[in-house]
């Protein structure tokens, strides 16, 4: 049996736990989210970096073969663009063997931000 993973204390701690090439991707992803939602609060939720602004905007996490993003945007304009990255549980999987589509991720965050700000 392996020891349970400890929940990182901060987004910085989460990112620091990865090899340098993965850290660079996570830092860039963090920057993209921060630019799209400058007022969002950073937290760790479900053991992942999470950005909140009147609700969850985005969670992201690194895995052996991909970067996962949760929840995906439901904006009808984005759905076809996200289809190649659709994971089995409603998440998005961006393979580490391909360039990460940061512009698309920024659009996801923007769509999620508009969605959360419209809620009563």
C-alpha positions in Angstrom: 0.0 0.0 0.0 1.3 3.5 -0.8 1.0 6.4 1.5 -1.8 8.8 0.8 -0.9 12.0 -1.1 -0.9 15.1 1.0 -3.0 18.0 -0.1 -0.6 20.8 -1.0 -0.9 24.0 1.2 -0.9 26.3 -1.8 -0.8 26.6 -5.6 2.9 27.4 -5.3 3.5 24.2 -3.3 1.5 22.1 -5.8 3.5 23.4 -8.8 6.8 23.1 -7.0 6.2 19.3 -6.7 6.6 18.7 -10.4 9.6 18.4 -12.7 10.8 21.6 -14.2 9.2 21.0 -17.7 5.8 20.4 -16.1 6.2 23.4 -13.7 6.7 25.6 -16.7 3.4 24.4 -18.2 1.6 24.8 -14.9 3.0 28.3 -14.3 2.0 29.4 -17.8 -1.5 27.9 -17.2 -1.7 29.8 -14.0 -0.7 33.0 -15.8 -3.3 32.5 -18.5 -6.0 32.0 -15.9 -4.8 35.1 -13.9 -4.9 37.2 -17.1 -8.4 36.0 -18.0 -9.8 36.4 -14.5 -7.5 38.9 -12.6 -9.9 39.1 -9.6 -10.2 35.4 -9.1 -9.0 33.9 -5.8 -6.4 31.1 -5.9 -7.0 28.1 -3.7 -6.4 24.4 -3.5 -9.6 22.4 -3.9 -9.9 18.7 -4.4 -6.1 18.7 -4.2 -5.8 20.9 -7.3 -5.1 24.5 -8.1 -8.5 26.2 -8.3 -9.6 29.7 -9.2 -12.8 31.0 -7.6 -14.8 34.1 -8.4 -18.4 33.8 -7.3 -18.0 30.1 -7.8 -15.4 27.8 -9.4 -13.9 29.1 -12.6 -11.4 26.3 -13.2 -9.4 23.5 -11.5 -6.3 22.2 -13.2 -3.9 19.4 -12.5 -0.9 17.7 -14.0 -0.9 13.9 -14.6 1.7 11.6 -16.2 0.4 12.2 -19.8 -1.8 15.2 -19.7 -2.9 18.4 -17.9 -6.5 18.1 -16.8 -8.9 21.1 -16.7 -12.2 21.0 -14.8 -15.0 21.9 -15.4 -15.2 22.3 -19.1 -17.0 25.3 -20.6 -20.5 24.6 -21.9 -20.5 27.6 -24.1 -21.9 26.4 -27.5 -19.2 28.3 -29.3 -16.4 26.4 -27.4 -17.9 22.9 -27.3 -16.7 21.9 -30.8 -13.3 23.3 -30.1 -13.1 21.3 -26.9 -14.3 18.0 -28.4 -10.8 16.6 -29.1 -9.8 17.1 -25.5 -12.9 15.7 -23.9 -12.2 13.2 -21.1 -14.4 10.4 -19.8 -15.8 12.4 -16.8 -16.6 15.7 -18.3 -13.1 16.9 -17.8 -10.6 18.1 -20.5 -7.3 16.4 -21.1 -4.5 18.3 -22.8 -1.8 15.8 -23.8 1.7 16.7 -22.7 3.0 15.5 -26.1 1.2 18.3 -27.9 1.4 22.1 -27.4 -1.0 23.2 -24.7 -3.7 25.4 -26.3 -3.4 28.3 -23.8 -5.6 30.6 -25.9 -8.4 28.0 -25.8 -8.0 27.7 -22.0 -8.2 31.5 -21.6 -11.5 31.3 -23.6 -12.7 28.6 -21.2 -11.9 30.8 -18.2 -13.6 33.8 -19.8 -16.7 31.8 -20.5 -16.8 30.3 -17.0 -16.4 33.8 -15.5 -19.3 35.1 -17.5 -21.4 32.1 -16.4 -20.6 32.5 -12.7 -21.1 36.3 -12.7 -24.6 35.9 -14.3 -25.8 33.5 -11.6 -28.1 35.1 -9.0 
